[in-house]
Amino acid sequence: MINLVLVIFDFMFARWLEERDRINAAYEIQKAKEKAEKAEKKRIRYFPGRYPAEFFQIIRKNTVYERKGLNILRAGCFLSGTCIYTMLSMYVLTSQIHGKEDLVTGSGLVQIFQQAGLLIVVFNILMLTLIISYYIKDKKKSNHLLVILGMRSRTVYLMFAIIFGWNAFLAGMAGMAGGFVTSYIVRGICQSSLKHGGVPITLASVISGRTIAISFLVYVIVLLLALGLNQENILNLAKSDEMNKEVQKEKRKKKFALLLIAIGVVLFMIAMCWLRSRNWAETLYIHILSSIGILLILIGSVTCFLNRLECNKDKYYCKIIENRPFYYRYWKSIWNLFYLSIIHFFVLSVFVVQFNGAAIKQDVPGMFPYDIVCTAYEADLNQIYQNAEEHHAEVHTYPMFRMTSLYGSDKLNPWFGQRPIQWPQGQHIAISESTYDQLNEYLGKVPEKLNLDGKEVHIVYQQDLSVKAHTIDWDTNRVNKHLRIGQPLSYYNTANFERIFPIWDVKSEERDILTGTFYQGMQDNLIVFNDSYFEEAYQQVSDYNKKQWTLREDASFQDWRFYALYNTSNMTEGPTQLICLNVPDEERDGMMQSMRFLEDKYQYDRMWDDSIQQFYEKRQMIINTETEILFRKIVYAFVILLLLVMGFFQYYVKFESEMRELNWQNIFLKNLGMREKDRKKALAGQMKKFVILPLVIGICGGAAFSILTIKARLYTTTEMVRFLGAEAFIYLLYVGVWIVWYLWIKKMVWKQAEVER
């Protein structure tokens, strides 16, 4: 082997010695050629002096000539600026009156803002990418002659930058002005709603230098990202491509149509079953399966339709013009149908549901049946009772203890290797079945007969209609519910997590509000046990707290924080008394002030989650809930609007890009002697398929997923009727808007198709 390697090396070295002079000579020639080309390019592109006034006249004339493409660009930039400014200004306004806002932990409106802001930014980028792509292609047509005549690429790019930059800037500023008007109107609605709820508040101005600066920065970033996604189109502006090249007929599939339909239906059904399980309800990842299913169903259905049509020659020849897009541009037509279907599907199955849940009228003050709700230790009962007596408060006390879930956030928390300690852990309130009955009876409700046995639990999710479906434990597969009796653990052996956080049998669930919707179903839900099991667990927690109380009172924060590092539990395991108070209006401020001692005394309890308070006051909770519902309403309205515009634009571009062919088709049929009525019918037949089929897919899929979603949200029968009634109205409005758009596009296309070229 060594000899063989030496022989190969010797051969390669000898070859290099023989070819060295020739290789070096060829390299010198290539280097000189590249240097000459570079010098020639520099000479050609050399431009001494300034551009003449005529150059800017050409730019102005091009701006007038390209008004169709520019108007679309301006409209897109205007809408983008309006969305961004409205979202930011409303967040700034509402966060001033909302409870605690923490960007690090994501409490308050921050979580809604982060999720909604990402949606708004992503859809703005997608919308502007499509619009800019269309504008650049339209611009390339008008620049074609200038490029052929020898205009420098740098000059072409400069013309594009001036026209695009100026129009995008002006449209963006106009959009921000529109956002100011929208925010001002919404601000008035918000103030009126809060006043009606018994909390009169004056919000700050909707215009500020900081909001304008941040909005403009976000708008510029969105615009640059959309331009970046069109980099190839921009670079092609200065290339003299053949503008009249013939479009080749696309090959279409003829086999496996039924198999594709079957696979698509199976994927769609899996997505529906996944959502129906509640554990992953309203997670967008579910719709990866449904989207693939829609694509396969479309391909299979169109292929099957065309195959059956070809079997009947009479129908085939009667429908050949109407179905020309599928024969001539099969894949382009499929992708257009898929794109429009996905837009309809997401609008009607996801975002209309979110908007409708927030838009339904709700009794927000009624969501908080008590003026103050407090969780306290037994050691503080005497002082709380004394304060309540001084302020003439009505007191209702119920036994409870803390229960903590393994993971308490709907954000996916990926991890690899050894299981980590996940944060935040969900903190909830455990009560007995008797307490559950008493809470219902106080509110005039008829309690359900739970008939719990052993470790069976019933969960009450305390959230309003606008909030998505929740589960009590968000860990990993979300099927098993891991909960521990007590407060969160900062340290534990994650290898034995199933022993520390055992699995509980969730017998039943409901969405109701018995004490107040403090965390919209994420925290402070009610976990109901049968009386005997609850009494046993309650006694254990209470005895443990009493045993550890002296140690807790003398402990420092470090002692408290690291106690679980050396022990299997916390120093104490949380409050054991649920206290609900109703206070006269004139005494409410005084009672709130007298409760402040709990915040200082138990500040260690907020170590795990600063948003979990010792007590909650009704007025602030009303403000929080009203602002959250309003913010959701605004965000999802804009998301629906952006998707609607994207759908409108795609439908317009589909037929505008084929205008030359449609014009030729119309003139050809006219010369053959076909009547105007029949020519219109043929054109309408081609256009209707790209409206009706995507709408049918969107409506059917949207209706199915909407029904599953409201079941997952545990709506009552009355709430379901109200929700479905409002949803039906939105569906009719949505279809009506698309019909109007179809009629307008059909009129425009027919007008251009009649022009003799």
PyMOL commands that set and color helices and strands:
alter all, ss='L'
color gray80, all
select helices_A, chain A and resi 2-45+53-65+67-97+110-148+153-196+209-229+231-238+257-276+286-311+313-319+324-328+330-359+365-367+378-390+433-442+494-500+531-554+557-561+563-566+585-594+597-601+603-606+618-656+659-671+676-712+717-753
alter helices_A, ss='H'
color red, helices_A
select strands_A, chain A and resi 372-376+394-399+401-405+427-432+456-461+481-485+503-511+526-529+577-582+615-617
alter strands_A, ss='S'
color yellow, strands_A
deselect
rebuild
show_as cartoon
